Structures are given as structure tokens and as C-alpha cells.
Amino acid sequence: MDQNDFNDLLRIQRMMASRIIQETTVDNKIKLLDLINKLVTDRNRKVQTETIIIEAQAEGFTEAEALRLIDDLIDDHLITQPEPGYIKRA
């Protein structure tokens, strides 16, 4: 294997690693959004952020991951924060 082949292989590995990270992030967003959908009641239509974090931790997420994903979902306009400490489906 010459240097060009080796460099191509490294480039392909980096691209694959990047795609795996992106897919994992999307999967985690879907899992958290599903969790939020289960927690939001038709009556209140919102849920406390702390409740989401506790339930997410029970599903294997860290608190930091859950908070980051909540922020990502807000940025993606899939959920909103109608008031501090509460999350509502968009």
C-alpha cells in the first residue's frame, strides 16, 4: 500500500466515523422526542424539563446529553419552551 492509498483509507475512515456520529445523534434525538411524547399529557400539553432529564437518565442518557439534545430539539423547532423549566411539543 502506497502513501496515496493509505491517505485515501484514512479519509474514508474519517468520513465513516463522522456519519456514525451523525446517525447516533439523530437516533438519540428520536429517542428523546419519543420520551417527551410519552410524558406530555393531552391535559397539560407540557412537561417539566427535570422530569425529561430523570426519565432520559433512566434510559441511559447522561444529564448533559439530555440537556444538549433538548437544546437541539428546540433549535430544530420540534419542541418549544413555553416557560422556563417546561417543554412542549411544537
ChimeraX commands (.cxc) that place a marker at each C-alpha (Angstrom):
marker #1 position 0.00,0.00,0.00 radius 0.5
marker #1 position 1.48,3.31,-1.04 radius 0.5
marker #1 position 1.04,6.67,0.69 radius 0.5
marker #1 position -1.88,7.76,-1.54 radius 0.5
marker #1 position -3.80,4.56,-0.81 radius 0.5
marker #1 position -3.14,4.99,2.88 radius 0.5
marker #1 position -4.33,8.61,2.82 radius 0.5
marker #1 position -7.49,7.59,0.94 radius 0.5
marker #1 position -8.16,4.90,3.51 radius 0.5
marker #1 position -7.77,7.39,6.37 radius 0.5
marker #1 position -10.11,9.84,4.61 radius 0.5
marker #1 position -12.74,7.14,4.17 radius 0.5
marker #1 position -12.42,6.12,7.83 radius 0.5
marker #1 position -12.91,9.73,8.95 radius 0.5
marker #1 position -16.00,10.07,6.74 radius 0.5
marker #1 position -17.47,6.84,8.12 radius 0.5
marker #1 position -16.78,7.90,11.72 radius 0.5
marker #1 position -18.46,11.25,11.04 radius 0.5
marker #1 position -21.54,9.54,9.58 radius 0.5
marker #1 position -21.78,7.19,12.56 radius 0.5
marker #1 position -21.69,10.16,14.93 radius 0.5
marker #1 position -24.41,11.94,12.92 radius 0.5
marker #1 position -26.61,8.82,12.85 radius 0.5
marker #1 position -26.14,8.30,16.60 radius 0.5
marker #1 position -27.14,11.91,17.27 radius 0.5
marker #1 position -30.26,11.56,15.12 radius 0.5
marker #1 position -31.15,8.27,16.85 radius 0.5
marker #1 position -30.74,9.89,20.27 radius 0.5
marker #1 position -32.92,12.86,19.23 radius 0.5
marker #1 position -35.62,10.45,18.12 radius 0.5
marker #1 position -35.41,8.51,21.39 radius 0.5
marker #1 position -35.65,11.68,23.46 radius 0.5
marker #1 position -38.50,13.07,21.36 radius 0.5
marker #1 position -40.36,9.78,21.79 radius 0.5
marker #1 position -39.80,10.02,25.55 radius 0.5
marker #1 position -41.13,13.59,25.57 radius 0.5
marker #1 position -44.19,12.48,23.59 radius 0.5
marker #1 position -44.89,9.82,26.22 radius 0.5
marker #1 position -44.52,12.31,29.07 radius 0.5
marker #1 position -46.61,15.14,27.61 radius 0.5
marker #1 position -50.24,14.69,28.56 radius 0.5
marker #1 position -53.17,15.87,26.48 radius 0.5
marker #1 position -54.40,17.75,29.52 radius 0.5
marker #1 position -51.30,19.85,30.24 radius 0.5
marker #1 position -49.56,19.64,26.86 radius 0.5
marker #1 position -46.25,20.33,28.56 radius 0.5
marker #1 position -43.80,18.55,30.83 radius 0.5
marker #1 position -41.15,19.69,33.27 radius 0.5
marker #1 position -37.63,19.65,31.89 radius 0.5
marker #1 position -36.42,17.95,35.08 radius 0.5
marker #1 position -38.86,15.08,34.50 radius 0.5
marker #1 position -37.48,14.61,30.99 radius 0.5
marker #1 position -33.92,14.56,32.33 radius 0.5
marker #1 position -34.76,11.99,35.02 radius 0.5
marker #1 position -36.53,9.72,32.53 radius 0.5
marker #1 position -33.72,10.16,29.98 radius 0.5
marker #1 position -31.18,9.12,32.62 radius 0.5
marker #1 position -33.25,6.01,33.27 radius 0.5
marker #1 position -32.92,5.29,29.53 radius 0.5
marker #1 position -29.11,5.60,29.69 radius 0.5
marker #1 position -28.55,9.24,28.77 radius 0.5
marker #1 position -26.39,11.47,30.92 radius 0.5
marker #1 position -27.84,14.74,32.18 radius 0.5
marker #1 position -25.52,16.68,29.88 radius 0.5
marker #1 position -26.60,14.60,26.85 radius 0.5
marker #1 position -30.28,15.10,27.67 radius 0.5
marker #1 position -29.85,18.86,28.04 radius 0.5
marker #1 position -27.86,19.08,24.79 radius 0.5
marker #1 position -30.49,17.06,22.94 radius 0.5
marker #1 position -33.29,19.21,24.37 radius 0.5
marker #1 position -31.47,22.29,23.08 radius 0.5
marker #1 position -31.00,20.60,19.69 radius 0.5
marker #1 position -34.71,19.72,19.51 radius 0.5
marker #1 position -35.62,23.32,20.37 radius 0.5
marker #1 position -33.24,24.54,17.64 radius 0.5
marker #1 position -34.85,22.07,15.22 radius 0.5
marker #1 position -38.30,23.51,16.17 radius 0.5
marker #1 position -39.57,20.08,17.23 radius 0.5
marker #1 position -40.24,21.22,20.80 radius 0.5
marker #1 position -40.62,24.59,22.48 radius 0.5
marker #1 position -40.01,26.01,25.91 radius 0.5
marker #1 position -43.24,27.88,26.69 radius 0.5
marker #1 position -41.91,28.90,30.10 radius 0.5
marker #1 position -38.68,28.27,31.99 radius 0.5
marker #1 position -38.44,24.68,33.17 radius 0.5
marker #1 position -41.14,23.31,30.84 radius 0.5
marker #1 position -41.11,21.68,27.42 radius 0.5
marker #1 position -43.98,21.49,24.96 radius 0.5
marker #1 position -44.27,19.67,21.65 radius 0.5
marker #1 position -44.17,22.04,18.70 radius 0.5
marker link #1:1,2 radius 0.2
marker link #1:2,3 radius 0.2
marker link #1:3,4 radius 0.2
marker link #1:4,5 radius 0.2
marker link #1:5,6 radius 0.2
marker link #1:6,7 radius 0.2
marker link #1:7,8 radius 0.2
marker link #1:8,9 radius 0.2
marker link #1:9,10 radius 0.2
marker link #1:10,11 radius 0.2
marker link #1:11,12 radius 0.2
marker link #1:12,13 radius 0.2
marker link #1:13,14 radius 0.2
marker link #1:14,15 radius 0.2
marker link #1:15,16 radius 0.2
marker link #1:16,17 radius 0.2
marker link #1:17,18 radius 0.2
marker link #1:18,19 radius 0.2
marker link #1:19,20 radius 0.2
marker link #1:20,21 radius 0.2
marker link #1:21,22 radius 0.2
marker link #1:22,23 radius 0.2
marker link #1:23,24 radius 0.2
marker link #1:24,25 radius 0.2
marker link #1:25,26 radius 0.2
marker link #1:26,27 radius 0.2
marker link #1:27,28 radius 0.2
marker link #1:28,29 radius 0.2
marker link #1:29,30 radius 0.2
marker link #1:30,31 radius 0.2
marker link #1:31,32 radius 0.2
marker link #1:32,33 radius 0.2
marker link #1:33,34 radius 0.2
marker link #1:34,35 radius 0.2
marker link #1:35,36 radius 0.2
marker link #1:36,37 radius 0.2
marker link #1:37,38 radius 0.2
marker link #1:38,39 radius 0.2
marker link #1:39,40 radius 0.2
marker link #1:40,41 radius 0.2
marker link #1:41,42 radius 0.2
marker link #1:42,43 radius 0.2
marker link #1:43,44 radius 0.2
marker link #1:44,45 radius 0.2
marker link #1:45,46 radius 0.2
marker link #1:46,47 radius 0.2
marker link #1:47,48 radius 0.2
marker link #1:48,49 radius 0.2
marker link #1:49,50 radius 0.2
marker link #1:50,51 radius 0.2
marker link #1:51,52 radius 0.2
marker link #1:52,53 radius 0.2
marker link #1:53,54 radius 0.2
marker link #1:54,55 radius 0.2
marker link #1:55,56 radius 0.2
marker link #1:56,57 radius 0.2
marker link #1:57,58 radius 0.2
marker link #1:58,59 radius 0.2
marker link #1:59,60 radius 0.2
marker link #1:60,61 radius 0.2
marker link #1:61,62 radius 0.2
marker link #1:62,63 radius 0.2
marker link #1:63,64 radius 0.2
marker link #1:64,65 radius 0.2
marker link #1:65,66 radius 0.2
marker link #1:66,67 radius 0.2
marker link #1:67,68 radius 0.2
marker link #1:68,69 radius 0.2
marker link #1:69,70 radius 0.2
marker link #1:70,71 radius 0.2
marker link #1:71,72 radius 0.2
marker link #1:72,73 radius 0.2
marker link #1:73,74 radius 0.2
marker link #1:74,75 radius 0.2
marker link #1:75,76 radius 0.2
marker link #1:76,77 radius 0.2
marker link #1:77,78 radius 0.2
marker link #1:78,79 radius 0.2
marker link #1:79,80 radius 0.2
marker link #1:80,81 radius 0.2
marker link #1:81,82 radius 0.2
marker link #1:82,83 radius 0.2
marker link #1:83,84 radius 0.2
marker link #1:84,85 radius 0.2
marker link #1:85,86 radius 0.2
marker link #1:86,87 radius 0.2
marker link #1:87,88 radius 0.2
marker link #1:88,89 radius 0.2
marker link #1:89,90 radius 0.2
view
